[in-house]
Amino acid sequence: MHVTHLDGSSDPGRIDDLPALIAELDDADDEHVEVSAGDPYGWMASAFASGTVVLSDGARPHAPEHVRSDVPRDEMLAIFVEVARGEVEAALARGWTLE
């Protein structure tokens, strides 16, 4: 799994690191508003300080993104864990809007 931190830096991550990654959103400012985690197959979950979560398939860059608003932090974490574990079907079953 690869993660991108609030400050824009990225590195390999572990599932155990995901709660701290989501907690970084507490320090969001006007410039830094997003954290993300991706699986090795191209799926990426991005969470924004606003409560929006975007799920995208890097293997299909022109496909619509899956978007949810007003997502509580515990559900953000659950989505990130599902993506990190390769359980994308479970994440997709959460009811998204395609954009």
Rosetta silent file (secondary structure, phi, psi, omega in degrees, C-alpha in Angstrom):
SEQUENCE: MHVTHLDGSSDPGRIDDLPALIAELDDADDEHVEVSAGDPYGWMASAFASGTVVLSDGARPHAPEHVRSDVPRDEMLAIFVEVARGEVEAALARGWTLE
SCORE:     score description
SCORE:     0.000 S_00000001
   1 L     0.000  145.531  178.429    0.000    0.000    0.000 S_00000001
   2 E  -120.517  135.827 -179.584    1.117    3.522   -0.754 S_00000001
   3 E  -122.223  150.366  173.372   -0.074    6.544    1.256 S_00000001
   4 E  -119.830  126.276 -176.117   -0.011   10.276    0.657 S_00000001
   5 L   -85.481  169.486 -179.526    0.093   12.495    3.714 S_00000001
   6 L   -57.161  -34.211 -178.569   -1.559   15.843    4.317 S_00000001
   7 L   -81.193    0.823  178.615    1.708   17.653    3.526 S_00000001
   8 L    93.447  -10.147  177.243    1.870   15.947    0.103 S_00000001
   9 L   -73.319  155.752 -179.853    4.666   13.540    0.971 S_00000001
  10 E  -138.323  154.344  179.922    4.140    9.893    0.168 S_00000001
  11 E  -165.526  168.984  173.793    5.581    6.598    1.297 S_00000001
  12 E   -64.738  146.018  179.692    4.755    2.931    1.729 S_00000001
  13 L  -134.555  168.990  176.440    2.241    2.397    4.503 S_00000001
  14 L  -120.978  159.519  178.648    0.693   -0.338    6.600 S_00000001
  15 H   -57.282  -36.488  179.281   -2.900   -0.847    7.624 S_00000001
  16 H   -63.339  -19.855 -179.695   -1.870   -0.040   11.198 S_00000001
  17 H   -84.378  -12.958 -171.838   -0.792    3.434    9.959 S_00000001
  18 H   -65.689  -38.190  176.697   -4.198    4.349    8.532 S_00000001
  19 H   -58.477  -40.568  178.774   -5.802    5.760   11.720 S_00000001
  20 H   -68.119  -35.218  177.871   -2.915    8.245   12.020 S_00000001
  21 H   -62.847  -48.261  178.318   -3.211    9.095    8.319 S_00000001
  22 H   -62.311  -39.013 -179.879   -6.922    9.935    8.699 S_00000001
  23 H   -63.595  -23.191  177.116   -6.133   11.902   11.886 S_00000001
  24 H   -58.161  -25.673  179.907   -3.821   14.142    9.829 S_00000001
  25 H   -61.475  -21.180  176.736   -7.010   15.762    8.475 S_00000001
  26 H   -61.876  -23.450 -177.568   -7.353   17.479   11.870 S_00000001
  27 H  -102.762   15.515 -178.587   -4.445   19.718   10.801 S_00000001
  28 L   -61.501  147.718  174.196   -5.849   20.606    7.365 S_00000001
  29 L  -132.984 -168.335 -176.766   -5.485   24.187    6.170 S_00000001
  30 L   -63.765  -27.180 -176.304   -6.429   26.051    2.978 S_00000001
  31 L   -96.706  -33.861 -175.022   -3.590   24.438    1.032 S_00000001
  32 L  -115.538  105.740 -171.989   -3.415   20.916    2.509 S_00000001
  33 L  -130.005    4.135 -168.794   -6.825   19.229    2.635 S_00000001
  34 E  -140.814  142.737  168.184   -6.386   15.605    1.501 S_00000001
  35 E  -126.642  157.421  179.850   -4.835   12.272    2.452 S_00000001
  36 E  -151.447  161.234  176.003   -4.952    9.108    0.369 S_00000001
  37 E  -145.268  141.413 -178.625   -4.085    5.435    0.271 S_00000001
  38 E  -132.775  153.309  176.885   -3.891    3.092   -2.678 S_00000001
  39 L   -91.170  169.160 -177.711   -3.687   -0.606   -3.321 S_00000001
  40 L   -70.822   -7.435 -177.186   -1.109   -2.190   -5.639 S_00000001
  41 L   -98.165    0.629  174.995   -3.754   -2.671   -8.363 S_00000001
  42 L   109.536   -8.798  177.946   -4.438    1.026   -8.907 S_00000001
  43 E   -76.200  138.826 -177.999   -7.412    1.745   -6.657 S_00000001
  44 E  -133.944  131.644  172.247   -7.018    4.927   -4.617 S_00000001
  45 E  -108.973  127.703  177.705   -9.118    6.272   -1.750 S_00000001
  46 E  -120.178  133.653  178.567   -8.757    9.979   -1.020 S_00000001
  47 E  -118.431  137.701 -177.871  -10.272   11.656    2.037 S_00000001
  48 E  -113.456  151.970 -179.965  -10.735   15.393    2.382 S_00000001
  49 L   -58.335  -25.589  179.976  -11.055   17.503    5.522 S_00000001
  50 L   -69.827  -14.047 -176.341  -14.541   18.486    4.297 S_00000001
  51 L   101.172    1.352  177.613  -15.734   14.897    4.802 S_00000001
  52 L   -84.185  140.283  173.595  -15.684   13.952    1.122 S_00000001
  53 E  -124.042  135.347  179.039  -14.163   10.630    0.085 S_00000001
  54 E  -121.088  131.243  177.221  -13.242    9.830   -3.513 S_00000001
  55 E  -116.756  123.012 -177.575  -12.549    6.312   -4.758 S_00000001
  56 E  -133.090  154.703 -179.543  -10.860    6.039   -8.141 S_00000001
  57 E  -106.806  103.680 -178.607   -9.435    3.294  -10.320 S_00000001
  58 L   -62.369  -22.121  178.301   -5.969    4.254  -11.533 S_00000001
  59 L   -75.761  -14.966  179.098   -6.088    1.461  -14.105 S_00000001
  60 L  -130.407   72.257 -172.118   -9.044    3.287  -15.720 S_00000001
  61 L   -62.414  -19.859 -179.386   -8.085    6.979  -15.505 S_00000001
  62 L   -97.361   -1.178  178.235  -11.013    8.140  -17.665 S_00000001
  63 L   -73.602  151.506  177.217  -13.639    6.210  -15.693 S_00000001
  64 L   -61.375  148.672  175.466  -15.923    8.225  -13.399 S_00000001
  65 L   -87.328  151.212  175.587  -14.780    8.584   -9.804 S_00000001
  66 E   -93.502  127.883 -173.581  -16.909    7.321   -6.929 S_00000001
  67 E  -129.937  139.183  173.438  -17.700   10.168   -4.518 S_00000001
  68 E  -134.750  142.620  179.357  -19.365   10.367   -1.093 S_00000001
  69 L  -112.545  161.675  177.067  -19.909   13.460    1.050 S_00000001
  70 L    54.746   41.951 -179.818  -20.271   13.947    4.800 S_00000001
  71 L   -85.994  122.803  177.145  -18.394   10.730    5.570 S_00000001
  72 L   -66.408  155.168 -176.147  -17.537   10.366    9.271 S_00000001
  73 H   -57.962  -37.267 -179.352  -13.898    9.682   10.100 S_00000001
  74 H   -65.982  -33.581  177.016  -14.566    6.121   11.274 S_00000001
  75 H   -75.572  -34.617  173.250  -16.132    5.296    7.918 S_00000001
  76 H   -55.605  -47.166 -179.915  -13.246    6.991    6.093 S_00000001
  77 H   -60.606  -44.129  179.682  -10.937    4.649    7.960 S_00000001
  78 H   -60.548  -41.926  178.758  -13.068    1.615    7.075 S_00000001
  79 H   -64.297  -44.734  178.953  -12.965    2.553    3.373 S_00000001
  80 H   -60.765  -41.544  179.467   -9.183    3.050    3.487 S_00000001
  81 H   -64.130  -43.848  179.299   -8.740   -0.349    5.176 S_00000001
  82 H   -60.428  -45.309  179.288  -10.928   -2.049    2.559 S_00000001
  83 H   -63.673  -45.266 -179.176   -8.931   -0.502   -0.277 S_00000001
  84 H   -60.893  -34.393 -179.795   -5.612   -1.346    1.387 S_00000001
  85 L   -83.840   -2.737 -177.303   -6.677   -4.975    1.808 S_00000001
  86 L    80.003   16.232 -179.892   -7.802   -5.201   -1.820 S_00000001
  87 L   -94.272   54.734 -175.098  -11.455   -5.441   -0.752 S_00000001
  88 H   -64.215  -35.419  178.997  -12.574   -2.871   -3.307 S_00000001
  89 H   -60.421  -37.876  176.847  -15.939   -4.565   -3.866 S_00000001
  90 H   -65.034  -42.471  178.419  -16.757   -4.016   -0.179 S_00000001
  91 H   -64.423  -43.078 -179.336  -15.802   -0.347   -0.488 S_00000001
  92 H   -65.673  -24.038 -178.627  -17.850    0.041   -3.678 S_00000001
  93 L   -75.052   -1.907 -176.910  -20.910   -1.464   -1.957 S_00000001
  94 L   -79.068   -3.490  176.849  -21.121    1.596    0.325 S_00000001
  95 L    84.508   87.545 -175.632  -23.247    3.608   -2.091 S_00000001
  96 L  -111.824  160.425  169.010  -21.330    6.186   -4.098 S_00000001
  97 E  -100.198  135.669  178.286  -22.220    8.901   -6.580 S_00000001
  98 E   -89.556  130.421  178.585  -20.356    8.660   -9.887 S_00000001
  99 L  -132.627    0.000    0.000  -18.722   11.887  -11.042 S_00000001
